[in-house]
Amino acid sequence: MTSPQPRPNVLEIPTYVPGRPPTPVPGLTPYKLSSNENPYPPLPGVVEAAMTAVADVNRYPDMGSVALYDALVERLAVPAEDLALATGSVALIYQLLTAFCGPGDEVVHAWRSFEAYPIAVTTAGAVGVPVPVTADGRHDLAAMAAAITERTKVVLLCTPNNPTGPALSQAEVDGFLAQVPPHVVVVLDEAYLEFVRMPDALDGVATYRRHANVVLFRTFSKAYGLAGFRVGYAVAPAPLAAALRAVGLPFGVSGVAQAAAIASLAAEEALLERVEALVVERDRVRDALLAQGWSLPDPQGNFVWLEVGDRTPDVVAAAEAAALTVRPFAGEGVRVSIGEVEGNDRLIALASRFA
């Protein structure tokens, strides 16, 4: 008699590798630059809202998340039926593939891109079709359009692309969508939307309004600084949003997380001032690296990409010796989050040794 066995695809699921905390180094303040977290703490009003909600943790949260949906409706000017909440935008990836893909269905995505994509694809029993990014870290949209077949159910566009950094323009997305069959779902994964500063920047909401097959994924984890609370949301035409909600985990977004997200939306002006400061700091780091001779993909998120290939372990070791952690991708490079100024300065000094 054999023991219980999971589905074969479960045994093939790649392991997600989280960013590690830094190893203490005597005399140095450690900085974690490996997880694209917002280095600023939550605003006081956000903390107070969360603490108030903690008093009710003996009760289930509002499964309908009515207050948070109402806040998003007001913020985005979209119908509530076009929204779906989840425990971070990464959960939305799993939900969408669960709702729209079966065994053998294909999911086209750029690579290298968000590490969770092949994990979620394999979990759904679908087949990933990774399309290499260009030499400057951008989506190769022509190749991605050519990769769509009659088996394709979903295309994932990560903009800005994690970990390389470039974002897609409105013209690029419009041109791509014109080539996609209407039955194929196109996800615009905008986890780093608030950090984008570029001409012809993508207007995700306007794009979803023009296309019945476009879904936006957004999160409170990055710009809003609520990574520990796990709140993401999708904006999609009502039938697609309903499918996402149907496969969502009941009571998935806690009441404390809902309260913090609502308070963050109310404090958006102050939060986005912090985002602007991070953008200025990102551009300072970028300019310093360019001056050292680095060839960088255009960073439009809150991170930079250093393509160091086989030297990746050496860069990681040097960073650890400097009480920094960066996010390595073996044989390819490292992604470095924009953090506190001192940590960024230490990164710039370290990078000069590998330029």
N, C-alpha and C positions, 0 to 999 in steps of 0.2 A: 504494500500500500504506500502510495506516495504522499508526501505532505502537501498542504495547500500551496498553490503557486499563484503569484500575481499574473496579470496579463503580460505577455512577452514585452510589450513596449515599456512597461514600468521598469523592467530591468535595464532598459537602454537609456533611461532619463539621465542626462548629464547633471552633475552636481553644481548647484549655484555656489559661487565663491564670494562671500561677503568681504567688504573692506575690513582689514584688521585694525585694531587699535595700536597705537605706537608702543614700542618697548621703552620703558624708562631708561634714560641716560643721565648719569649724575651731572648736575650743573646745568641741564638744559630743560626748558619747558617742552613737553611733548605736544605734537600737533598731528591730529588725524586728518590726512588729506587723501583718504582712500575711498570715501563713500559719497562724495558730492553733497554732503550735508551743508545746511546753512549754518555758519559759525555763530550767528547771533542767537541769543536765547529768545524764547517767546516774549512778546510784549506783556506787560503786567496785566492788562485787561483780558488777555487770552488765558493767562494762568489763573486769574480769578474766576473766569467762566468755567474752566475745567475743574477747579477745586469745588465750586458750587455743585457741579454735576456729580462729583465724587460722592456727595452725601446720599445719592440715590442709586448707588451701585448694587444695592440689594434687589433692585427692580430691573427687569429687562429694558433695554433701550427701545425707543420708538422704532419699530421695524420699518415703518413707512418713511422715517427720516423727514417728516413733513416740514419742520422748521428749517432744516438745512436745504431741502429742495426749494423752499420758498426764497431763501436767501440767494441761491444760485439763479433762480428765475429772475429775481430783481437785478442781480449783477450782470447776467448774460443776455437778458431779454429774449429768452427761449421758453417754450412751453414746458411745464413740469413733466409731461409725458415723453419728452425728448431727453430726459436725464436718467442716468443710472449710477448709483453709488456703489463703492466697493472698498475693500481694505487695501487702499493704495492702488495706483494705476496698474501695477503688476498683476493684481487680482483680476482686473478687467481683461487682461490678455488671456488668462485662463478661461474666464467666462465666455469671451467671444469665440474662442476656438472650440469650447465645449458646445456652444449653441449652433455653430455654423459648419463644423468640420466633423467628419467621420473617418474611420480607417481608410487610408489610401488617398484622401483628399490632400491637395497641395497648398502650402502656405509659402508665398514668396516674400523674402525679406533681404535687406542688405546685410553684408557681413564683411568686416566686423561691425556689429551693431550691438544692441542691448542683449546682454548675456541671457536674460530670461526667455528670449524668443525661442531658441531651439529646445529649451527645457519644456516650455508650455506646449510647443508643437508635438513633441514626443509624448507628453502626458496625454494629449488628446488622441493619440494614435494616428495623427496626420503625418504627412511627409514634408519636411522642410526643404525649400529650394533657396539656398543662400546664394546671393549674387554679390561678388566682390565689389567693395567700394573702389573708387578711383584712387589714383596715386596721391591725391590731395584730400583723401578721407571723405569724399562726397558720395552720396547715392548715385549709382550709374542707372539713371532712370530708363535710358534706352534699352539697356540689357535687362532691366527688371520687367519692362513691358514685353520684351521678346520672350521672357521666361514664363509668361502666363500661358497656360494650356486649358484644355477643356476640363481638366481635373482641379484647376485652381479655384479655391473658395475664398481665400483671404490674401491681401497684400498688406504688409506692415511697413510703414514709412516712419522712421524715427527722426524727428526734426525739432531741435538740433540733435544730431546723431551722437549717441553715447556708445563708445567712448571718444570718437575722433573729433567731434565738435561742430562741423559745419551744419548750417540750417538750409532748408529748401526755400526757394523764393516762391511767390505766388504764381509767377509765370511758369516755373518748372512744374509745380503741382497741377496747374490747369492743363498744361500740355500732356502730362502723364495721364490724368483722369480721362482725357479725350480718347485715350487708347485702351482703356480698361473696359471690358464687357460689363454691362449694368448689373449682372447677377453676382459679380465679385465684390466682396466687401473690402474697402480701402480704409485702413486705419491711419490716422495722422496722430502719432504718439508725441504729444507736446508737453512732456514732463518738465522741460526747461524753457517753456514758452516765454516767461517773464524776463529772461536774460537776453533775448534776441535784440540786437541792434544792427540792422542791415537794411539797405534799400530793397524795396519790393518785398518786404517781409510778409510771410503768409498770414492771411486772415482766416483762421480756422473756422470761426463761426459763420462767416459769409460763405465759405466753401461748402460747409455741410448743408447750408440752406439751399444751395444750387444743385446738390447731388443726393439722390435717394440711396446711394450706397457708401456714403462717407461717414465715418465715425471718428470723433475726437476723443483722445484720452488725455486727462489732465490730473494733477495731483496737488495736494497741500504739503507734500513732503519736502520740496525743494525751496522755492521762493518763500513760501509761507512758514517754513521752519517747523513743520509738525511731523517730521519723519517717524517719530516714536509713536504717533497716534494712528498711523495707517489710514488715511482717507484719500481716496481718488474718486474721480467721476468721469463719466462718459457723456458726450453730447452727440446725439444721433437722431435720425428720423424715427418717429414713434415706433414703428414695427421692430426696428433693430434695437432700440433702447428697451422695449418690452422683453425681447429675447434675452438681453443681458440681465435684466432684473429677474427673469424666470429661473435662471440657473445660478443666481447669487445665493450665498450662504445666508440663511435667515439670521437676523440680528447681528450681521457681520460687523457693522460699524458701531462701535460702542457709543453709549450716551455721552461719555466724557469726550470722545473724539468728535462727535457731532457738535457739542457745545464749543469746543476749541475752534473748530472750523468756522462756525457761525461768527464767533468773536473775531477771528482772523479776517473774515470778509468785511466786518464792520471797521476793522483797523487797517484796511488795505492801504490807505494813503501813507501811513507811517511805515508799514511793512515794505511798500515799494520804494520808499526812500532808502531803506537798507539794501534792497535789490540794486538800486542805482549805485550805491557805494560799492557793492560787490562787482558790478560791471566795470566801474572805474578801476578797481583793484585788479580785475582780470586783465584789462587792457594794459595796465602797468606791467604785470607779469609777462604778458605776451610781448610787449615792446622790448623788455629786457632780454627775453629769450631770443627774439629776432636779432637784437644787437650782438648777441653772442655767436650768431651764425646758424641758429636752429632754423630748419624749414618746418613751419607749423601749419597744420590745417587751420582754417579760420575758426577760432573758438567763439561759439555763440551761446554756449551754456555757462555753467559756473565751474569750468574745468578746462585744462589744456591737455593736449596729447603729445607725448614725446615718443617718436618712433625710433627706438633704439635696438630693435631686433635682438640679436644674440647677446647684446650687452644688458638685457633686461635684468638678469639676476644681480649684476654689478651695481646698477642704478638702485635697485631695491635695497641692497646691502648698505650702500652709501647713505641712502635715506634713513635707514634704521639707525646707523651710527650717528646721524644728526638728529635723532629723536623725532623723525617724520615717518609716516607710513603713506605709501602711494599704492595705486591699484595696478598690479602687474598683469600683463597678458603674455604668456610665455612665448618667446621668439618673435614678438611683435613690438611691444612697447609698454609704456606706463601712462596711465591717466592720473592726473594730479588735480585734486579739487582746489579751488580758491578758498583759502581760509583766513586766519588772522594774519595781520601784516608781518609779524615776526616770523611766522611759519613760512609765508610766501618769500620773504627775504632769504631765509635759509635755503629754500628750494632754488632760488635764483643762483645763489652762491654754489650750491651743489651741482646744478646743471652746467655751470661754466666748465667743470672738470670733464664733461662728456661731450661738449659741443664739437 
